Amino acid sequence: MRQNALSAMLAVALCAAVSMSVAVQVQAKEISTIRFGVEAAYPPFESKAADGQLQGFDIDLGNALCAQLKAKCVWVENAFDGLIPALQARKFDAIDSAMNINAKRSEQIDFTQPLYRTPAQLVARSGSTLQPTAASLASHKVGVLQGSIQEQYAKQTWATKGVDVVSYQTQDLVYADLAAGRLDATFVDATAASLGFLNQPVGKGFAFAGPAVKDATVIGTGVGIGVGIGVRKGDKELVDALNSAFLELKRNGTYQKLLKKYFTVDLAVD
């Protein structure tokens, strides 16, 4: 009787040990390749150099994350508004394309911890009296990037109140129409606008119009909100790996060096 009980106890212990071993092996599984989806038309976060090579803060950060994980980085270009459907269709493993974390997107995909934060602002002709409100923008044309949080906010908050919100496939097309006078303003990521338009020759004569827009639901505000890397729902292994690698890049100073390389304002997250 005692022998049978002892044998049963040993069998249970052995099964538990095997289960723990398997769990450790699963947790320790190496990620050999990460395919990042990106729309390369949003400097200084992601764009193409004259030779066709991808460049920008998100590109450098993504490559650094892969290096930290000893994984191969593969970049897959895709229109911004199609990034989430393409991720869900497994055309790539993650989205690294200046995508803000908000409630609507979090219903469709999971995110890493925020990598950086940047406000959303209106850009118009220098001296313009336009403000980022429906009352001020009524009867005016405002350009937005298709699939962006700025488009989502503008359509929900302004378009229903007489503002002509025009969506574009890329932000560069928005800038071109703004400079040509076909738009009155653009609602855009402030850092991208500052470095990718206002500080460029094409942006001469333009400036920010009004303060940054604060909105908890669409734009996102407060701790935990910002730009993150999007992954398919339930892909905890990849999220955990990217988060761990990001923490190491912050610890060893790589993250801070990349921020200083591209930005003069502080976008860092704690």
DOBAMAR-966914 format. One record per residue (C-alpha): residue number from 1; x, y, z. Coordinates in nm, 3 decimals. Layout:
<lokols>
<resi NUM X X Y Y Z Z>
...
</lokols>
This chain:
<lokols>
<resi 1 X 0.000 Y 0.000 Z 0.000>
<resi 2 X 0.275 Y 0.240 Z 0.102>
<resi 3 X 0.483 Y 0.133 Z -0.199>
<resi 4 X 0.194 Y 0.204 Z -0.437>
<resi 5 X 0.138 Y 0.547 Z -0.281>
<resi 6 X 0.510 Y 0.628 Z -0.305>
<resi 7 X 0.516 Y 0.520 Z -0.670>
<resi 8 X 0.216 Y 0.740 Z -0.745>
<resi 9 X 0.382 Y 1.036 Z -0.573>
<resi 10 X 0.701 Y 0.984 Z -0.772>
<resi 11 X 0.503 Y 0.962 Z -1.096>
<resi 12 X 0.323 Y 1.289 Z -1.020>
<resi 13 X 0.653 Y 1.460 Z -0.932>
<resi 14 X 0.812 Y 1.332 Z -1.253>
<resi 15 X 0.522 Y 1.463 Z -1.463>
<resi 16 X 0.545 Y 1.799 Z -1.291>
<resi 17 X 0.919 Y 1.817 Z -1.357>
<resi 18 X 0.869 Y 1.732 Z -1.723>
<resi 19 X 0.596 Y 1.996 Z -1.754>
<resi 20 X 0.818 Y 2.259 Z -1.593>
<resi 21 X 1.103 Y 2.164 Z -1.827>
<resi 22 X 0.879 Y 2.198 Z -2.132>
<resi 23 X 0.749 Y 2.533 Z -2.006>
<resi 24 X 1.103 Y 2.662 Z -1.959>
<resi 25 X 1.195 Y 2.545 Z -2.310>
<resi 26 X 0.891 Y 2.724 Z -2.456>
<resi 27 X 0.972 Y 3.044 Z -2.267>
<resi 28 X 1.334 Y 3.023 Z -2.379>
<resi 29 X 1.243 Y 2.962 Z -2.744>
<resi 30 X 1.458 Y 3.182 Z -2.966>
<resi 31 X 1.307 Y 3.415 Z -3.224>
<resi 32 X 1.525 Y 3.380 Z -3.534>
<resi 33 X 1.350 Y 3.629 Z -3.764>
<resi 34 X 1.118 Y 3.926 Z -3.713>
<resi 35 X 0.928 Y 4.061 Z -4.013>
<resi 36 X 0.833 Y 4.422 Z -3.951>
<resi 37 X 0.556 Y 4.590 Z -4.150>
<resi 38 X 0.627 Y 4.956 Z -4.228>
<resi 39 X 0.504 Y 5.242 Z -4.446>
<resi 40 X 0.822 Y 5.421 Z -4.547>
<resi 41 X 0.679 Y 5.768 Z -4.610>
<resi 42 X 0.687 Y 5.934 Z -4.269>
<resi 43 X 1.022 Y 6.099 Z -4.197>
<resi 44 X 1.202 Y 6.115 Z -3.960>
<resi 45 X 1.046 Y 5.793 Z -3.830>
<resi 46 X 1.056 Y 5.591 Z -4.152>
<resi 47 X 1.136 Y 5.687 Z -4.510>
<resi 48 X 1.355 Y 5.589 Z -4.806>
<resi 49 X 1.701 Y 5.723 Z -4.880>
<resi 50 X 1.803 Y 5.822 Z -5.233>
<resi 51 X 1.943 Y 5.472 Z -5.286>
<resi 52 X 1.613 Y 5.311 Z -5.185>
<resi 53 X 1.732 Y 5.195 Z -4.843>
<resi 54 X 1.493 Y 5.233 Z -4.549>
<resi 55 X 1.594 Y 5.491 Z -4.293>
<resi 56 X 1.458 Y 5.666 Z -3.984>
<resi 57 X 1.422 Y 5.631 Z -3.610>
<resi 58 X 1.179 Y 5.338 Z -3.619>
<resi 59 X 1.398 Y 5.156 Z -3.869>
<resi 60 X 1.710 Y 5.200 Z -3.654>
<resi 61 X 1.523 Y 5.105 Z -3.338>
<resi 62 X 1.372 Y 4.796 Z -3.502>
<resi 63 X 1.715 Y 4.684 Z -3.625>
<resi 64 X 1.857 Y 4.742 Z -3.276>
<resi 65 X 1.580 Y 4.532 Z -3.122>
<resi 66 X 1.653 Y 4.250 Z -3.367>
<resi 67 X 2.026 Y 4.272 Z -3.292>
<resi 68 X 1.956 Y 4.253 Z -2.920>
<resi 69 X 1.746 Y 3.941 Z -2.976>
<resi 70 X 2.002 Y 3.800 Z -3.222>
<resi 71 X 1.723 Y 3.781 Z -3.478>
<resi 72 X 1.721 Y 3.867 Z -3.847>
<resi 73 X 1.524 Y 4.182 Z -3.934>
<resi 74 X 1.307 Y 4.173 Z -4.246>
<resi 75 X 1.120 Y 4.489 Z -4.349>
<resi 76 X 0.794 Y 4.456 Z -4.543>
<resi 77 X 0.654 Y 4.776 Z -4.694>
<resi 78 X 0.280 Y 4.828 Z -4.678>
<resi 79 X 0.032 Y 5.119 Z -4.697>
<resi 80 X -0.030 Y 5.256 Z -4.347>
<resi 81 X -0.408 Y 5.202 Z -4.350>
<resi 82 X -0.351 Y 4.838 Z -4.446>
<resi 83 X -0.090 Y 4.755 Z -4.182>
<resi 84 X -0.328 Y 4.603 Z -3.928>
<resi 85 X -0.517 Y 4.384 Z -4.182>
<resi 86 X -0.183 Y 4.271 Z -4.329>
<resi 87 X -0.053 Y 4.184 Z -3.981>
<resi 88 X -0.367 Y 3.983 Z -3.911>
<resi 89 X -0.321 Y 3.808 Z -4.245>
<resi 90 X 0.034 Y 3.711 Z -4.132>
<resi 91 X 0.214 Y 3.903 Z -4.406>
<resi 92 X 0.456 Y 4.007 Z -4.131>
<resi 93 X 0.501 Y 3.954 Z -3.758>
<resi 94 X 0.484 Y 4.307 Z -3.618>
<resi 95 X 0.412 Y 4.670 Z -3.710>
<resi 96 X 0.697 Y 4.916 Z -3.654>
<resi 97 X 0.565 Y 5.228 Z -3.826>
<resi 98 X 0.501 Y 5.516 Z -3.580>
<resi 99 X 0.167 Y 5.364 Z -3.481>
<resi 100 X 0.006 Y 5.524 Z -3.177>
<resi 101 X -0.153 Y 5.300 Z -2.917>
<resi 102 X -0.521 Y 5.375 Z -2.868>
<resi 103 X -0.838 Y 5.195 Z -2.763>
<resi 104 X -0.967 Y 5.115 Z -3.112>
<resi 105 X -0.640 Y 4.963 Z -3.232>
<resi 106 X -0.597 Y 4.772 Z -2.907>
<resi 107 X -0.923 Y 4.591 Z -2.982>
<resi 108 X -0.766 Y 4.453 Z -3.299>
<resi 109 X -0.401 Y 4.393 Z -3.208>
<resi 110 X -0.170 Y 4.387 Z -2.907>
<resi 111 X 0.112 Y 4.635 Z -2.846>
<resi 112 X 0.449 Y 4.641 Z -2.680>
<resi 113 X 0.506 Y 4.898 Z -2.411>
<resi 114 X 0.524 Y 5.255 Z -2.549>
<resi 115 X 0.854 Y 5.331 Z -2.724>
<resi 116 X 0.812 Y 5.708 Z -2.742>
<resi 117 X 0.548 Y 5.980 Z -2.718>
<resi 118 X 0.471 Y 6.269 Z -2.953>
<resi 119 X 0.172 Y 6.508 Z -2.973>
<resi 120 X -0.073 Y 6.571 Z -3.259>
<resi 121 X -0.106 Y 6.925 Z -3.394>
<resi 122 X -0.254 Y 7.131 Z -3.674>
<resi 123 X -0.020 Y 7.284 Z -3.934>
<resi 124 X -0.129 Y 7.582 Z -4.147>
<resi 125 X 0.012 Y 7.894 Z -4.314>
<resi 126 X 0.219 Y 8.110 Z -4.081>
<resi 127 X -0.003 Y 8.375 Z -3.923>
<resi 128 X -0.318 Y 8.167 Z -3.974>
<resi 129 X -0.588 Y 8.209 Z -3.710>
<resi 130 X -0.702 Y 7.848 Z -3.751>
<resi 131 X -0.729 Y 7.642 Z -3.435>
<resi 132 X -0.774 Y 7.264 Z -3.395>
<resi 133 X -1.146 Y 7.291 Z -3.324>
<resi 134 X -1.454 Y 7.218 Z -3.532>
<resi 135 X -1.576 Y 7.577 Z -3.498>
<resi 136 X -1.250 Y 7.722 Z -3.630>
<resi 137 X -1.207 Y 7.468 Z -3.911>
<resi 138 X -1.566 Y 7.472 Z -4.040>
<resi 139 X -1.574 Y 7.511 Z -4.423>
<resi 140 X -1.196 Y 7.453 Z -4.441>
<resi 141 X -1.009 Y 7.158 Z -4.594>
<resi 142 X -0.784 Y 6.959 Z -4.360>
<resi 143 X -0.554 Y 6.686 Z -4.491>
<resi 144 X -0.482 Y 6.373 Z -4.288>
<resi 145 X -0.292 Y 6.049 Z -4.335>
<resi 146 X -0.523 Y 5.760 Z -4.417>
<resi 147 X -0.543 Y 5.513 Z -4.128>
<resi 148 X -0.382 Y 5.750 Z -3.877>
<resi 149 X -0.520 Y 5.852 Z -3.538>
<resi 150 X -0.533 Y 6.206 Z -3.676>
<resi 151 X -0.772 Y 6.087 Z -3.949>
<resi 152 X -0.982 Y 5.898 Z -3.697>
<resi 153 X -1.007 Y 6.200 Z -3.465>
<resi 154 X -1.073 Y 6.450 Z -3.745>
<resi 155 X -1.350 Y 6.240 Z -3.897>
<resi 156 X -1.518 Y 6.172 Z -3.565>
<resi 157 X -1.482 Y 6.519 Z -3.417>
<resi 158 X -1.461 Y 6.765 Z -3.709>
<resi 159 X -1.609 Y 6.611 Z -4.024>
<resi 160 X -1.954 Y 6.585 Z -3.866>
<resi 161 X -1.949 Y 6.959 Z -3.799>
<resi 162 X -1.874 Y 7.104 Z -4.139>
<resi 163 X -1.500 Y 7.044 Z -4.172>
<resi 164 X -1.384 Y 6.895 Z -4.505>
<resi 165 X -1.146 Y 6.619 Z -4.392>
<resi 166 X -0.943 Y 6.482 Z -4.685>
<resi 167 X -0.754 Y 6.153 Z -4.646>
<resi 168 X -0.429 Y 6.078 Z -4.830>
<resi 169 X -0.233 Y 5.759 Z -4.888>
<resi 170 X 0.090 Y 5.917 Z -4.758>
<resi 171 X 0.173 Y 6.223 Z -4.549>
<resi 172 X 0.405 Y 6.353 Z -4.824>
<resi 173 X 0.101 Y 6.388 Z -5.051>
<resi 174 X -0.071 Y 6.591 Z -4.778>
<resi 175 X 0.229 Y 6.825 Z -4.755>
<resi 176 X 0.236 Y 6.867 Z -5.133>
<resi 177 X -0.129 Y 6.973 Z -5.148>
<resi 178 X -0.088 Y 7.199 Z -4.844>
<resi 179 X 0.208 Y 7.376 Z -5.005>
<resi 180 X 0.014 Y 7.408 Z -5.332>
<resi 181 X -0.279 Y 7.573 Z -5.156>
<resi 182 X -0.523 Y 7.288 Z -5.213>
<resi 183 X -0.555 Y 7.240 Z -4.836>
<resi 184 X -0.598 Y 7.490 Z -4.555>
<resi 185 X -0.424 Y 7.276 Z -4.294>
<resi 186 X -0.303 Y 6.930 Z -4.202>
<resi 187 X -0.355 Y 6.748 Z -3.873>
<resi 188 X -0.042 Y 6.545 Z -3.809>
<resi 189 X 0.210 Y 6.404 Z -3.565>
<resi 190 X 0.392 Y 6.714 Z -3.441>
<resi 191 X 0.742 Y 6.566 Z -3.447>
<resi 192 X 0.701 Y 6.429 Z -3.799>
<resi 193 X 0.564 Y 6.765 Z -3.913>
<resi 194 X 0.844 Y 6.961 Z -3.751>
<resi 195 X 1.132 Y 6.760 Z -3.892>
<resi 196 X 0.973 Y 6.628 Z -4.211>
<resi 197 X 0.798 Y 6.946 Z -4.330>
<resi 198 X 0.835 Y 7.267 Z -4.129>
<resi 199 X 1.216 Y 7.243 Z -4.115>
<resi 200 X 1.237 Y 7.161 Z -4.486>
<resi 201 X 1.235 Y 7.408 Z -4.781>
<resi 202 X 0.886 Y 7.293 Z -4.885>
<resi 203 X 0.753 Y 7.389 Z -4.542>
<resi 204 X 0.866 Y 7.751 Z -4.557>
<resi 205 X 0.577 Y 7.982 Z -4.468>
<resi 206 X 0.397 Y 7.724 Z -4.255>
<resi 207 X 0.376 Y 7.675 Z -3.878>
<resi 208 X 0.185 Y 7.497 Z -3.604>
<resi 209 X -0.163 Y 7.641 Z -3.560>
<resi 210 X -0.288 Y 7.619 Z -3.204>
<resi 211 X -0.194 Y 7.380 Z -2.923>
<resi 212 X -0.156 Y 7.002 Z -2.928>
<resi 213 X -0.487 Y 6.816 Z -2.928>
<resi 214 X -0.561 Y 6.624 Z -2.611>
<resi 215 X -0.801 Y 6.333 Z -2.634>
<resi 216 X -0.794 Y 6.022 Z -2.417>
<resi 217 X -0.990 Y 5.791 Z -2.650>
<resi 218 X -0.843 Y 5.846 Z -2.997>
<resi 219 X -0.522 Y 6.048 Z -2.962>
<resi 220 X -0.432 Y 5.894 Z -2.628>
<resi 221 X -0.303 Y 6.072 Z -2.321>
<resi 222 X -0.133 Y 5.987 Z -1.995>
<resi 223 X 0.094 Y 5.711 Z -1.872>
<resi 224 X 0.111 Y 5.405 Z -2.095>
<resi 225 X 0.002 Y 5.588 Z -2.410>
<resi 226 X 0.237 Y 5.652 Z -2.699>
<resi 227 X 0.380 Y 5.477 Z -3.003>
<resi 228 X 0.435 Y 5.104 Z -2.978>
<resi 229 X 0.506 Y 4.801 Z -3.193>
<resi 230 X 0.188 Y 4.618 Z -3.286>
<resi 231 X 0.163 Y 4.238 Z -3.290>
<resi 232 X -0.116 Y 3.989 Z -3.352>
<resi 233 X -0.358 Y 3.931 Z -3.067>
<resi 234 X -0.223 Y 3.673 Z -2.824>
<resi 235 X 0.137 Y 3.673 Z -2.950>
<resi 236 X 0.270 Y 3.713 Z -2.598>
<resi 237 X 0.603 Y 3.552 Z -2.681>
<resi 238 X 0.693 Y 3.822 Z -2.933>
<resi 239 X 0.561 Y 4.105 Z -2.713>
<resi 240 X 0.765 Y 3.982 Z -2.417>
<resi 241 X 1.078 Y 3.942 Z -2.631>
<resi 242 X 1.048 Y 4.292 Z -2.779>
<resi 243 X 0.975 Y 4.447 Z -2.440>
<resi 244 X 1.277 Y 4.277 Z -2.284>
<resi 245 X 1.500 Y 4.387 Z -2.571>
<resi 246 X 1.371 Y 4.744 Z -2.546>
<resi 247 X 1.446 Y 4.757 Z -2.174>
<resi 248 X 1.802 Y 4.643 Z -2.248>
<resi 249 X 1.843 Y 4.910 Z -2.518>
<resi 250 X 1.736 Y 5.170 Z -2.262>
<resi 251 X 1.975 Y 5.024 Z -2.003>
<resi 252 X 2.279 Y 5.020 Z -2.233>
<resi 253 X 2.214 Y 5.366 Z -2.379>
<resi 254 X 2.132 Y 5.262 Z -2.738>
<resi 255 X 1.777 Y 5.402 Z -2.714>
<resi 256 X 1.898 Y 5.740 Z -2.589>
<resi 257 X 2.160 Y 5.763 Z -2.866>
<resi 258 X 1.897 Y 5.698 Z -3.133>
<resi 259 X 1.667 Y 5.964 Z -2.989>
<resi 260 X 1.948 Y 6.221 Z -2.996>
<resi 261 X 2.037 Y 6.122 Z -3.353>
<resi 262 X 1.692 Y 6.211 Z -3.484>
<resi 263 X 1.522 Y 6.452 Z -3.246>
<resi 264 X 1.588 Y 6.779 Z -3.067>
<resi 265 X 1.283 Y 6.736 Z -2.841>
<resi 266 X 1.243 Y 6.474 Z -2.571>
<resi 267 X 1.019 Y 6.188 Z -2.686>
<resi 268 X 1.153 Y 5.935 Z -2.436>
<resi 269 X 0.932 Y 5.718 Z -2.219>
<resi 270 X 1.027 Y 5.635 Z -1.861>
</lokols>
